[in-house]
C-alpha cells in the first residue's frame, strides 16, 4: 500500500487485530504543558510485520 492510498477493509481488520493482540493505544505528552496526543505502540520483533505496518 502506498502513501495516500485508501486502506482495504481486510487490511484495517488485520491492523486492528495486531494492535489488539500485540499493541496499545495511549494518550501521551512529552512535556507537562503540552496537549496529550495519541500514541500507538506494537511490541513485535518481526521486522517484516513492522515494515508492512
C-alpha positions, -999 to +999 in steps of 0.1 A: +000+000+000+014+034-010+011+066+009-022+083+003-039+051-008-071+041+010-068+010+032-089-020+023-113-035+048-092-066+053-061-045+059-078-024+085-091-056+103-056-071+102-041-039+117-067-037+144-060-074+153-023-067+155-028-036+178-053-055+199-030-085+203+004-071+205+000-033+209-017-005+228-031+029+222-024+056+248-025+093+252+009+108+259+028+140+262+065+148+262+063+179+284+039+190+312+024+219+293+018+201+260-016+187+250-018+149+250-016+131+217-024+096+206+004+071+205+001+036+190+028+010+200+033-025+187+055-050+205+069-072+179+103-085+168+090-094+133+107-068+111+086-076+080+054-070+100+066-037+113+077-025+079+043-035+064+025-015+091 
